[in-house]
Amino acid sequence: MMKKMTYEKAMERLEEIVKELEKGSLELEKSLELYEEGTKLSAFCNSCLNDAELKITQFVNAKQDNEGEN
């Protein structure tokens, strides 16, 4: 499921889950299922952000290296 999901879609789904859990009207089993899905989505989003940060850092470092060669 997570491999084809985008960061934006994961965040959207995570927001839906939070709203459902905040209502407090779900049965315990359904709440646990949503909580588990939410933790997986949260980890996926964190991973996406970490990957983006790494790419930006690499880009900035490469740009600085290129500027230093001139």
N, C-alpha and C positions, 0 to 999 in steps of 0.2 A: 504494500500500500504506500509506504513512505517514499519509495524510489521514484515514483512517477508524480509525486506531489510537489508543488512549488511551495516556497516559503510563504507566499501570500495566501495560498489556499489553506495551508496548515494553520496560519494565524487566524484566518476566518473561521475555520472549524473549531479552533481552540476557544475563540470568543463565544461561539455558539454553546460549547460545552460549559463554559463558565456561567453563562446566563441560565442554562438549565439547572446547574447545580445550585446556583444562588436562589432559585425559586424555592428549593427545599421541599418540593412536592413529589419527588421521585421515590420509588421503592429503593431499599438499600442495595439490592443486587444491581439495579440499573445505575445507581449512583456510583457504585464501585466500578462498573464497566466504563462509564464515562470518565471517571477519575483516571483509570488505567490508560484509556485512549489519550486523555489530556497530557499525562506525563510523557507518553511516547511522542506526541506532537511537540511538546515543549523541548524535549531532547533533540528532535529533528530541527526545530527552529534554531536552537542554540548551535547546532552543528553547522547549519547554513550560515549563521552570522560569523562563526569562527572561520569558516572557509573564506567568506568574503573579506574578513579582516586580514587573513593571510595573503590573499591575492593583492589587496591594496598595499600592504606592507612590501610585498615583493616588487610591485610596480614602482612604488616610491623609491625603494632602494636601487632598482635598476636604473631609474631616471637619474638619481643622484650619481650613480657610478658613471653613466654616460656623460653627464655634465662635467664630471671630474676629469674625464679623458680629454676634453677640449681645451 
